Amino acid sequence: MSVTGFIILGLVAIAVVYLVTIYNNLVQLKHNVAKAWSNIDVLLKQRHDELPKLVETCKQYMGYEQQTLEKVMQARAAVFSARERGDVKALGPAEQELRIGLGNLFAVAENYPDLKASDSFQHLQGRITGLENAIADRREFYNESVNSLNVRIEQFPDVIVARNLGFKPADLLVFSDEEKQDVDLKALFG
């Protein structure tokens, strides 16, 4: 084999190694997105499991506040449905409804001193608040992972590998400005 043949063979080998490296990096980013979603999913399931306990505890004290409790459970069902389908776009609005429902529930609980003093209520309220904070943290990590993947599959030369091997952009878990605002408790009870 001639020197030119070795040079061509070397260049082809370098190109193949480069393409394999791009592919492997894209696979890693795709799996980071899946892992980040899985972390959110675990927390959503834990919160999903805790909410009926909270509602049941509240029912013992808040007999006539049935509408507030029902809204929390309806929102819980919507979050569960979006989570089960892996529908990131539907999860944002469902999460907002649940957040508002929980805000209303905790606000109404202020009117029930016995409920507020209940160890069970305090434990569940603390647990759910902790899960809410953890979900917010995991959502940030998920969106970071999605952004990394989406940028890479649009950059040259990665875009060539991504298009030819079927890499698709992932959806960010985004809340509208309205959904990010705190619940206005004065408006609820004014």
VENMO-V682573 format. One record per pair of residues at least 12 apart in sequence whose C-alpha atoms are under 6 Angstrom apart, sorted by the first residue. I is the first residue (numbers start at 1). J is the second residue. Records with the same first field share a line. If there is no record, write none. Layout:
I->J ; J
This chain:
29->149
33->145 ; 146
36->142
40->138
54->124
61->115
71->101
72->98 ; 101
75->97 ; 98
78->94
79->91 ; 94
88->173
92->175
96->179
143->172
146->170
150->169
